[in-house]
């Protein structure tokens, strides 16, 4: 995966979080044709960019706190 492809996938991942539709990392990893660990790294990169992303155990989704 090239850098521009990774950034585009991170952008889409952020969109899924904003729409409250990110709950299954395994499915996203299949869609992106990568590992779950890569998705977790992308989430960590988004957090490092200043996004407050957390996992809600109650709803079993990743959410973006404002």
PDB file with one MODEL, atoms N, CA, C and O in Angstrom:
MODEL        1
ATOM      1  N   UNK A   1       0.848  -1.167   0.000  1.00  0.00           N
ATOM      2  CA  UNK A   1       0.000   0.000   0.000  1.00  0.00           C
ATOM      3  C   UNK A   1       0.898   1.237   0.000  1.00  0.00           C
ATOM      4  O   UNK A   1       1.792   1.374   0.836  1.00  0.00           O
ATOM      5  N   UNK A   2       0.647   2.113  -0.934  1.00  0.00           N
ATOM      6  CA  UNK A   2       1.447   3.332  -1.022  1.00  0.00           C
ATOM      7  C   UNK A   2       0.921   4.373  -0.031  1.00  0.00           C
ATOM      8  O   UNK A   2      -0.169   4.232   0.522  1.00  0.00           O
ATOM      9  N   UNK A   3       1.712   5.406   0.177  1.00  0.00           N
ATOM     10  CA  UNK A   3       1.337   6.451   1.120  1.00  0.00           C
ATOM     11  C   UNK A   3       0.009   7.126   0.739  1.00  0.00           C
ATOM     12  O   UNK A   3      -0.853   7.294   1.602  1.00  0.00           O
ATOM     13  N   UNK A   4      -0.178   7.517  -0.538  1.00  0.00           N
ATOM     14  CA  UNK A   4      -1.468   8.136  -0.891  1.00  0.00           C
ATOM     15  C   UNK A   4      -2.656   7.179  -0.696  1.00  0.00           C
ATOM     16  O   UNK A   4      -3.735   7.606  -0.286  1.00  0.00           O
ATOM     17  N   UNK A   5      -2.458   5.895  -0.986  1.00  0.00           N
ATOM     18  CA  UNK A   5      -3.532   4.924  -0.771  1.00  0.00           C
ATOM     19  C   UNK A   5      -3.868   4.819   0.716  1.00  0.00           C
ATOM     20  O   UNK A   5      -5.036   4.761   1.101  1.00  0.00           O
ATOM     21  N   UNK A   6      -2.822   4.795   1.540  1.00  0.00           N
ATOM     22  CA  UNK A   6      -3.030   4.697   2.992  1.00  0.00           C
ATOM     23  C   UNK A   6      -3.776   5.912   3.520  1.00  0.00           C
ATOM     24  O   UNK A   6      -4.689   5.772   4.334  1.00  0.00           O
ATOM     25  N   UNK A   7      -3.399   7.102   3.066  1.00  0.00           N
ATOM     26  CA  UNK A   7      -4.071   8.325   3.510  1.00  0.00           C
ATOM     27  C   UNK A   7      -5.537   8.336   3.066  1.00  0.00           C
ATOM     28  O   UNK A   7      -6.405   8.792   3.809  1.00  0.00           O
ATOM     29  N   UNK A   8      -5.808   7.847   1.881  1.00  0.00           N
ATOM     30  CA  UNK A   8      -7.184   7.775   1.390  1.00  0.00           C
ATOM     31  C   UNK A   8      -8.002   6.805   2.234  1.00  0.00           C
ATOM     32  O   UNK A   8      -9.164   7.072   2.543  1.00  0.00           O
ATOM     33  N   UNK A   9      -7.402   5.687   2.603  1.00  0.00           N
ATOM     34  CA  UNK A   9      -8.093   4.709   3.448  1.00  0.00           C
ATOM     35  C   UNK A   9      -8.298   5.253   4.860  1.00  0.00           C
ATOM     36  O   UNK A   9      -9.328   4.988   5.478  1.00  0.00           O
ATOM     37  N   UNK A  10      -7.336   6.005   5.373  1.00  0.00           N
ATOM     38  CA  UNK A  10      -7.504   6.648   6.682  1.00  0.00           C
ATOM     39  C   UNK A  10      -8.647   7.661   6.630  1.00  0.00           C
ATOM     40  O   UNK A  10      -9.426   7.783   7.576  1.00  0.00           O
ATOM     41  N   UNK A  11      -8.737   8.378   5.525  1.00  0.00           N
ATOM     42  CA  UNK A  11      -9.814   9.351   5.360  1.00  0.00           C
ATOM     43  C   UNK A  11     -11.171   8.643   5.358  1.00  0.00           C
ATOM     44  O   UNK A  11     -12.128   9.126   5.964  1.00  0.00           O
ATOM     45  N   UNK A  12     -11.250   7.514   4.686  1.00  0.00           N
ATOM     46  CA  UNK A  12     -12.496   6.746   4.651  1.00  0.00           C
ATOM     47  C   UNK A  12     -12.801   6.150   6.025  1.00  0.00           C
ATOM     48  O   UNK A  12     -13.960   6.091   6.435  1.00  0.00           O
ATOM     49  N   UNK A  13     -11.776   5.715   6.727  1.00  0.00           N
ATOM     50  CA  UNK A  13     -11.939   5.185   8.079  1.00  0.00           C
ATOM     51  C   UNK A  13     -12.514   6.260   9.000  1.00  0.00           C
ATOM     52  O   UNK A  13     -13.402   5.981   9.805  1.00  0.00           O
ATOM     53  N   UNK A  14     -12.010   7.478   8.882  1.00  0.00           N
ATOM     54  CA  UNK A  14     -12.531   8.601   9.672  1.00  0.00           C
ATOM     55  C   UNK A  14     -13.993   8.880   9.314  1.00  0.00           C
ATOM     56  O   UNK A  14     -14.803   9.184  10.188  1.00  0.00           O
ATOM     57  N   UNK A  15     -14.320   8.775   8.035  1.00  0.00           N
ATOM     58  CA  UNK A  15     -15.707   8.955   7.602  1.00  0.00           C
ATOM     59  C   UNK A  15     -16.609   7.914   8.264  1.00  0.00           C
ATOM     60  O   UNK A  15     -17.691   8.246   8.747  1.00  0.00           O
ATOM     61  N   UNK A  16     -16.165   6.651   8.287  1.00  0.00           N
ATOM     62  CA  UNK A  16     -16.953   5.588   8.924  1.00  0.00           C
ATOM     63  C   UNK A  16     -17.167   5.884  10.404  1.00  0.00           C
ATOM     64  O   UNK A  16     -18.253   5.661  10.938  1.00  0.00           O
ATOM     65  N   UNK A  17     -16.138   6.380  11.053  1.00  0.00           N
ATOM     66  CA  UNK A  17     -16.250   6.708  12.476  1.00  0.00           C
ATOM     67  C   UNK A  17     -17.229   7.863  12.678  1.00  0.00           C
ATOM     68  O   UNK A  17     -18.065   7.818  13.580  1.00  0.00           O
ATOM     69  N   UNK A  18     -17.131   8.884  11.851  1.00  0.00           N
ATOM     70  CA  UNK A  18     -18.024  10.039  11.969  1.00  0.00           C
ATOM     71  C   UNK A  18     -19.483   9.642  11.745  1.00  0.00           C
ATOM     72  O   UNK A  18     -20.382  10.217  12.359  1.00  0.00           O
ATOM     73  N   UNK A  19     -19.721   8.669  10.877  1.00  0.00           N
ATOM     74  CA  UNK A  19     -21.070   8.203  10.587  1.00  0.00           C
ATOM     75  C   UNK A  19     -21.524   7.103  11.555  1.00  0.00           C
ATOM     76  O   UNK A  19     -22.616   6.552  11.419  1.00  0.00           O
ATOM     77  N   UNK A  20     -20.660   6.795  12.540  1.00  0.00           N
ATOM     78  CA  UNK A  20     -20.931   5.754  13.546  1.00  0.00           C
ATOM     79  C   UNK A  20     -21.190   4.400  12.898  1.00  0.00           C
ATOM     80  O   UNK A  20     -22.102   3.673  13.291  1.00  0.00           O
ATOM     81  N   UNK A  21     -20.378   4.077  11.906  1.00  0.00           N
ATOM     82  CA  UNK A  21     -20.543   2.824  11.193  1.00  0.00           C
ATOM     83  C   UNK A  21     -19.331   1.908  11.308  1.00  0.00           C
ATOM     84  O   UNK A  21     -19.274   0.879  10.634  1.00  0.00           O
ATOM     85  N   UNK A  22     -18.364   2.261  12.144  1.00  0.00           N
ATOM     86  CA  UNK A  22     -17.177   1.426  12.301  1.00  0.00           C
ATOM     87  C   UNK A  22     -17.312   0.597  13.573  1.00  0.00           C
ATOM     88  O   UNK A  22     -17.164   1.114  14.681  1.00  0.00           O
ATOM     89  N   UNK A  23     -17.591  -0.671  13.406  1.00  0.00           N
ATOM     90  CA  UNK A  23     -17.728  -1.553  14.552  1.00  0.00           C
ATOM     91  C   UNK A  23     -17.005  -2.873  14.354  1.00  0.00           C
ATOM     92  O   UNK A  23     -16.732  -3.564  15.335  1.00  0.00           O
ATOM     93  N   UNK A  24     -16.688  -3.247  13.138  1.00  0.00           N
ATOM     94  CA  UNK A  24     -16.037  -4.522  12.885  1.00  0.00           C
ATOM     95  C   UNK A  24     -14.724  -4.296  12.127  1.00  0.00           C
ATOM     96  O   UNK A  24     -14.723  -4.093  10.913  1.00  0.00           O
ATOM     97  N   UNK A  25     -13.620  -4.335  12.856  1.00  0.00           N
ATOM     98  CA  UNK A  25     -12.318  -4.110  12.224  1.00  0.00           C
ATOM     99  C   UNK A  25     -11.977  -5.215  11.236  1.00  0.00           C
ATOM    100  O   UNK A  25     -11.289  -4.974  10.245  1.00  0.00           O
ATOM    101  N   UNK A  26     -12.449  -6.410  11.498  1.00  0.00           N
ATOM    102  CA  UNK A  26     -12.155  -7.535  10.602  1.00  0.00           C
ATOM    103  C   UNK A  26     -12.759  -7.303   9.217  1.00  0.00           C
ATOM    104  O   UNK A  26     -12.112  -7.569   8.204  1.00  0.00           O
ATOM    105  N   UNK A  27     -13.996  -6.808   9.173  1.00  0.00           N
ATOM    106  CA  UNK A  27     -14.639  -6.535   7.889  1.00  0.00           C
ATOM    107  C   UNK A  27     -13.927  -5.407   7.145  1.00  0.00           C
ATOM    108  O   UNK A  27     -13.724  -5.482   5.933  1.00  0.00           O
ATOM    109  N   UNK A  28     -13.555  -4.374   7.874  1.00  0.00           N
ATOM    110  CA  UNK A  28     -12.839  -3.257   7.247  1.00  0.00           C
ATOM    111  C   UNK A  28     -11.496  -3.744   6.699  1.00  0.00           C
ATOM    112  O   UNK A  28     -11.091  -3.360   5.602  1.00  0.00           O
ATOM    113  N   UNK A  29     -10.818  -4.581   7.462  1.00  0.00           N
ATOM    114  CA  UNK A  29      -9.535  -5.124   7.003  1.00  0.00           C
ATOM    115  C   UNK A  29      -9.718  -5.942   5.725  1.00  0.00           C
ATOM    116  O   UNK A  29      -8.884  -5.871   4.822  1.00  0.00           O
ATOM    117  N   UNK A  30     -10.793  -6.712   5.642  1.00  0.00           N
ATOM    118  CA  UNK A  30     -11.080  -7.462   4.416  1.00  0.00           C
ATOM    119  C   UNK A  30     -11.340  -6.514   3.250  1.00  0.00           C
ATOM    120  O   UNK A  30     -10.833  -6.725   2.148  1.00  0.00           O
ATOM    121  N   UNK A  31     -12.129  -5.472   3.493  1.00  0.00           N
ATOM    122  CA  UNK A  31     -12.444  -4.507   2.443  1.00  0.00           C
ATOM    123  C   UNK A  31     -11.193  -3.788   1.947  1.00  0.00           C
ATOM    124  O   UNK A  31     -11.052  -3.528   0.753  1.00  0.00           O
ATOM    125  N   UNK A  32     -10.285  -3.469   2.869  1.00  0.00           N
ATOM    126  CA  UNK A  32      -9.055  -2.764   2.519  1.00  0.00           C
ATOM    127  C   UNK A  32      -7.953  -3.709   2.062  1.00  0.00           C
ATOM    128  O   UNK A  32      -6.895  -3.260   1.621  1.00  0.00           O
ATOM    129  N   UNK A  33      -8.190  -5.001   2.164  1.00  0.00           N
ATOM    130  CA  UNK A  33      -7.208  -6.027   1.803  1.00  0.00           C
ATOM    131  C   UNK A  33      -5.910  -5.855   2.599  1.00  0.00           C
ATOM    132  O   UNK A  33      -4.811  -5.796   2.047  1.00  0.00           O
ATOM    133  N   UNK A  34      -6.090  -5.777   3.926  1.00  0.00           N
ATOM    134  CA  UNK A  34      -4.956  -5.663   4.825  1.00  0.00           C
ATOM    135  C   UNK A  34      -5.288  -6.373   6.132  1.00  0.00           C
ATOM    136  O   UNK A  34      -6.341  -7.001   6.245  1.00  0.00           O
ATOM    137  N   UNK A  35      -4.406  -6.282   7.111  1.00  0.00           N
ATOM    138  CA  UNK A  35      -4.625  -6.955   8.387  1.00  0.00           C
ATOM    139  C   UNK A  35      -5.360  -6.046   9.371  1.00  0.00           C
ATOM    140  O   UNK A  35      -5.446  -4.833   9.183  1.00  0.00           O
ATOM    141  N   UNK A  36      -5.881  -6.665  10.415  1.00  0.00           N
ATOM    142  CA  UNK A  36      -6.544  -5.904  11.480  1.00  0.00           C
ATOM    143  C   UNK A  36      -5.524  -4.986  12.149  1.00  0.00           C
ATOM    144  O   UNK A  36      -5.844  -3.858  12.527  1.00  0.00           O
ATOM    145  N   UNK A  37      -4.305  -5.476  12.290  1.00  0.00           N
ATOM    146  CA  UNK A  37      -3.245  -4.664  12.901  1.00  0.00           C
ATOM    147  C   UNK A  37      -2.996  -3.384  12.098  1.00  0.00           C
ATOM    148  O   UNK A  37      -2.734  -2.332  12.681  1.00  0.00           O
ATOM    149  N   UNK A  38      -3.075  -3.464  10.781  1.00  0.00           N
ATOM    150  CA  UNK A  38      -2.894  -2.278   9.938  1.00  0.00           C
ATOM    151  C   UNK A  38      -4.017  -1.274  10.196  1.00  0.00           C
ATOM    152  O   UNK A  38      -3.771  -0.069  10.244  1.00  0.00           O
ATOM    153  N   UNK A  39      -5.238  -1.759  10.360  1.00  0.00           N
ATOM    154  CA  UNK A  39      -6.364  -0.873  10.660  1.00  0.00           C
ATOM    155  C   UNK A  39      -6.138  -0.193  12.010  1.00  0.00           C
ATOM    156  O   UNK A  39      -6.409   0.998  12.164  1.00  0.00           O
ATOM    157  N   UNK A  40      -5.640  -0.955  12.986  1.00  0.00           N
ATOM    158  CA  UNK A  40      -5.351  -0.374  14.302  1.00  0.00           C
ATOM    159  C   UNK A  40      -4.270   0.692  14.204  1.00  0.00           C
ATOM    160  O   UNK A  40      -4.335   1.707  14.898  1.00  0.00           O
ATOM    161  N   UNK A  41      -3.272   0.471  13.346  1.00  0.00           N
ATOM    162  CA  UNK A  41      -2.229   1.480  13.133  1.00  0.00           C
ATOM    163  C   UNK A  41      -2.804   2.733  12.494  1.00  0.00           C
ATOM    164  O   UNK A  41      -2.418   3.849  12.841  1.00  0.00           O
ATOM    165  N   UNK A  42      -3.731   2.546  11.555  1.00  0.00           N
ATOM    166  CA  UNK A  42      -4.389   3.696  10.930  1.00  0.00           C
ATOM    167  C   UNK A  42      -5.170   4.492  11.968  1.00  0.00           C
ATOM    168  O   UNK A  42      -5.137   5.723  11.964  1.00  0.00           O
ATOM    169  N   UNK A  43      -5.871   3.795  12.853  1.00  0.00           N
ATOM    170  CA  UNK A  43      -6.597   4.473  13.929  1.00  0.00           C
ATOM    171  C   UNK A  43      -5.629   5.249  14.816  1.00  0.00           C
ATOM    172  O   UNK A  43      -5.917   6.375  15.220  1.00  0.00           O
ATOM    173  N   UNK A  44      -4.485   4.644  15.116  1.00  0.00           N
ATOM    174  CA  UNK A  44      -3.480   5.315  15.946  1.00  0.00           C
ATOM    175  C   UNK A  44      -2.925   6.552  15.235  1.00  0.00           C
ATOM    176  O   UNK A  44      -2.686   7.576  15.874  1.00  0.00           O
ATOM    177  N   UNK A  45      -2.719   6.464  13.917  1.00  0.00           N
ATOM    178  CA  UNK A  45      -2.261   7.626  13.145  1.00  0.00           C
ATOM    179  C   UNK A  45      -3.279   8.756  13.212  1.00  0.00           C
ATOM    180  O   UNK A  45      -2.907   9.921  13.357  1.00  0.00           O
ATOM    181  N   UNK A  46      -4.566   8.416  13.108  1.00  0.00           N
ATOM    182  CA  UNK A  46      -5.612   9.432  13.206  1.00  0.00           C
ATOM    183  C   UNK A  46      -5.613  10.071  14.593  1.00  0.00           C
ATOM    184  O   UNK A  46      -5.811  11.279  14.726  1.00  0.00           O
ATOM    185  N   UNK A  47      -5.393   9.262  15.612  1.00  0.00           N
ATOM    186  CA  UNK A  47      -5.311   9.803  16.979  1.00  0.00           C
ATOM    187  C   UNK A  47      -4.114  10.742  17.107  1.00  0.00           C
ATOM    188  O   UNK A  47      -4.211  11.786  17.751  1.00  0.00           O
ATOM    189  N   UNK A  48      -2.995  10.378  16.501  1.00  0.00           N
ATOM    190  CA  UNK A  48      -1.799  11.220  16.555  1.00  0.00           C
ATOM    191  C   UNK A  48      -1.999  12.542  15.818  1.00  0.00           C
ATOM    192  O   UNK A  48      -1.333  13.533  16.118  1.00  0.00           O
ATOM    193  N   UNK A  49      -2.912  12.553  14.859  1.00  0.00           N
ATOM    194  CA  UNK A  49      -3.225  13.786  14.125  1.00  0.00           C
ATOM    195  C   UNK A  49      -4.179  14.684  14.903  1.00  0.00           C
ATOM    196  O   UNK A  49      -4.531  15.772  14.445  1.00  0.00           O
ATOM    197  N   UNK A  50      -4.597  14.223  16.090  1.00  0.00           N
ATOM    198  CA  UNK A  50      -5.435  15.054  16.931  1.00  0.00           C
ATOM    199  C   UNK A  50      -6.882  14.617  17.039  1.00  0.00           C
ATOM    200  O   UNK A  50      -7.661  15.264  17.738  1.00  0.00           O
ATOM    201  N   UNK A  51      -7.264  13.545  16.374  1.00  0.00           N
ATOM    202  CA  UNK A  51      -8.632  13.036  16.462  1.00  0.00           C
ATOM    203  C   UNK A  51      -8.789  12.260  17.766  1.00  0.00           C
ATOM    204  O   UNK A  51      -7.899  11.499  18.146  1.00  0.00           O
ATOM    205  N   UNK A  52      -9.904  12.447  18.445  1.00  0.00           N
ATOM    206  CA  UNK A  52     -10.169  11.747  19.701  1.00  0.00           C
ATOM    207  C   UNK A  52     -11.083  10.565  19.399  1.00  0.00           C
ATOM    208  O   UNK A  52     -12.306  10.676  19.476  1.00  0.00           O
ATOM    209  N   UNK A  53     -10.480   9.449  19.060  1.00  0.00           N
ATOM    210  CA  UNK A  53     -11.217   8.245  18.686  1.00  0.00           C
ATOM    211  C   UNK A  53     -11.170   7.266  19.853  1.00  0.00           C
ATOM    212  O   UNK A  53     -10.101   6.934  20.364  1.00  0.00           O
ATOM    213  N   UNK A  54     -12.353   6.812  20.262  1.00  0.00           N
ATOM    214  CA  UNK A  54     -12.435   5.836  21.343  1.00  0.00           C
ATOM    215  C   UNK A  54     -13.374   4.706  20.932  1.00  0.00           C
ATOM    216  O   UNK A  54     -14.151   4.831  19.985  1.00  0.00           O
ATOM    217  N   UNK A  55     -13.281   3.617  21.660  1.00  0.00           N
ATOM    218  CA  UNK A  55     -14.167   2.484  21.426  1.00  0.00           C
ATOM    219  C   UNK A  55     -15.217   2.463  22.518  1.00  0.00           C
ATOM    220  O   UNK A  55     -14.886   2.478  23.704  1.00  0.00           O
ATOM    221  N   UNK A  56     -16.471   2.429  22.128  1.00  0.00           N
ATOM    222  CA  UNK A  56     -17.581   2.392  23.080  1.00  0.00           C
ATOM    223  C   UNK A  56     -18.006   0.936  23.255  1.00  0.00           C
ATOM    224  O   UNK A  56     -18.504   0.307  22.321  1.00  0.00           O
ATOM    225  N   UNK A  57     -17.807   0.415  24.445  1.00  0.00           N
ATOM    226  CA  UNK A  57     -18.170  -0.979  24.708  1.00  0.00           C
ATOM    227  C   UNK A  57     -19.680  -1.187  24.717  1.00  0.00           C
ATOM    228  O   UNK A  57     -20.170  -2.271  24.400  1.00  0.00           O
ATOM    229  N   UNK A  58     -20.395  -0.157  25.078  1.00  0.00           N
ATOM    230  CA  UNK A  58     -21.860  -0.265  25.149  1.00  0.00           C
ATOM    231  C   UNK A  58     -22.464  -0.472  23.760  1.00  0.00           C
ATOM    232  O   UNK A  58     -23.318  -1.340  23.576  1.00  0.00           O
ATOM    233  N   UNK A  59     -22.028   0.314  22.796  1.00  0.00           N
ATOM    234  CA  UNK A  59     -22.575   0.202  21.440  1.00  0.00           C
ATOM    235  C   UNK A  59     -21.691  -0.625  20.514  1.00  0.00           C
ATOM    236  O   UNK A  59     -22.061  -0.876  19.367  1.00  0.00           O
ATOM    237  N   UNK A  60     -20.523  -1.051  21.001  1.00  0.00           N
ATOM    238  CA  UNK A  60     -19.567  -1.841  20.208  1.00  0.00           C
ATOM    239  C   UNK A  60     -19.161  -1.133  18.921  1.00  0.00           C
ATOM    240  O   UNK A  60     -19.086  -1.749  17.857  1.00  0.00           O
ATOM    241  N   UNK A  61     -18.899   0.166  19.030  1.00  0.00           N
ATOM    242  CA  UNK A  61     -18.487   0.964  17.880  1.00  0.00           C
ATOM    243  C   UNK A  61     -17.357   1.893  18.262  1.00  0.00           C
ATOM    244  O   UNK A  61     -17.169   2.214  19.436  1.00  0.00           O
ATOM    245  N   UNK A  62     -16.602   2.326  17.257  1.00  0.00           N
ATOM    246  CA  UNK A  62     -15.606   3.373  17.452  1.00  0.00           C
ATOM    247  C   UNK A  62     -16.318   4.696  17.273  1.00  0.00           C
ATOM    248  O   UNK A  62     -17.111   4.867  16.347  1.00  0.00           O
ATOM    249  N   UNK A  63     -16.032   5.632  18.164  1.00  0.00           N
ATOM    250  CA  UNK A  63     -16.693   6.934  18.088  1.00  0.00           C
ATOM    251  C   UNK A  63     -15.644   8.049  18.136  1.00  0.00           C
ATOM    252  O   UNK A  63     -14.523   7.864  18.610  1.00  0.00           O
ATOM    253  N   UNK A  64     -16.053   9.202  17.630  1.00  0.00           N
ATOM    254  CA  UNK A  64     -15.202  10.383  17.607  1.00  0.00           C
ATOM    255  C   UNK A  64     -15.754  11.363  18.618  1.00  0.00           C
ATOM    256  O   UNK A  64     -16.868  11.864  18.463  1.00  0.00           O
ATOM    257  N   UNK A  65     -14.975  11.640  19.657  1.00  0.00           N
ATOM    258  CA  UNK A  65     -15.406  12.595  20.668  1.00  0.00           C
ATOM    259  C   UNK A  65     -15.016  13.997  20.236  1.00  0.00           C
ATOM    260  O   UNK A  65     -13.971  14.208  19.620  1.00  0.00           O
ATOM    261  N   UNK A  66     -15.862  14.934  20.566  1.00  0.00           N
ATOM    262  CA  UNK A  66     -15.601  16.320  20.152  1.00  0.00           C
ATOM    263  C   UNK A  66     -15.100  17.139  21.311  1.00  0.00           C
ATOM    264  O   UNK A  66     -14.827  18.329  21.154  1.00  0.00           O
TER     265      UNK A  66
ENDMDL
END
